[in-house]
Amino acid sequence: MKEEISRREEQILITIWELKDDAYLVSIKKYLSEVMGKNWTVGAIHKPLLRLEKMGLINSVLTGATAIRGGRSKKVYAVTEKGVDVLHYHKKLNDTLWANFGGLF
């Protein structure tokens, strides 16, 4: 059995995959808020990021400091091979669960 992740962690993991080299906290927040039509808080993203990294599903690197960011660096995330495997597992699982759903009525 693959790593068990929450729906929120799954959404964040998919977002990191989608954003590629631009996957940092603010861009993840912006993307999820736009796609889901609700404002995501930094805290709602930060804790799952820590858990995903601890499980080895993502890794992160600090970029160099830039003048645009007031001399601060940013942490950019990337999905690991293990993370891709977990995404495939959860996609297949969701497809199987939804396969026979014909609606409620």
N, C-alpha and C positions, 0 to 999 in steps of 0.2 A: 504494500500500500504506500502511496506517495504521502508527502507531508500534508497534513491537514492545515488549511489556511481558511481564514474567515472570508466572507464575501467582500468586505472592505479591503482586505489584503489582496484578494484576487483583482479587484478593480484597480488598486494602486499598481500592482505588478503588471497588469495589462497596459496601464498608462505609461509606465516606465519603458516598456517595450515599444510602444507607439512613439514616444518622444525621442527615442534614441539618445544622441549626444546632448540633447537639450533637457534631459530629465533631472531637474533640481527642484527643491521644495516649492518654490513659487510657481514654476511652470507646471508642476504636477497639480498644484492647487487650482490654478487657472483652468487647466484642461478639464479636470474633473468637474469643476463648477459649471463650465460651459456645457459639457456633454450631458451632465445629469440635471441641469437646470436648478441647482441649489448651491448656496455658498458653502464650500467646505472650509473648515477652520484649519489653521496650521497644526494644531494639536491632534486633529482627527487624522492627519496624514503622518505626522512625525512619529508617533508611537508605533504604528504599523510598519513604517520604514525601519525602525530599530529592530523590530521582531523579524522582518523579512531578511535583514542583513545578518542577524544572529543565526537564522536558520540556513544561511548560505544561498538564499535564493536571489539575492542582489548583492552587489558590491558597490563601493563608492570611492571616489577620488576627489581631493580638493584641487580646485583650479588655482591658477596664479591670481594674485591680487590685481584688480583693475581700477583705474581711475573712475570709471562709470559707477562702480560699487563702493566708492569712497575708500579705496585701498583694501577692501575685504575680498576674500576668496569665496567661492561657493562650492558646495558639495554636490557633485553630479553622480547620479546612480545609473547602474546598468544591470540588466538581468543576466544571471549566470546560466551555465548549461543546466544546472540542477533546477533553476527557476523556470527555464523553458520546458523541461520535462514536467514540472508541476503544472504549468499552464496547459500543456497538452492533455495531461490527466484530467484536469478540471473541465476543460472544454468537452472532452469525450464523455465525462460523467454527466455534465449538464445536458448535452445532446441526448444522451440515453434517457435521462429523467424527463425531458420535454418531448421526446419522440411521439408519444401517444396522446399528448394534450390537445384536445380538440376544442377547448373552451369550456366554460362552465355551463353553458346552456345548449 
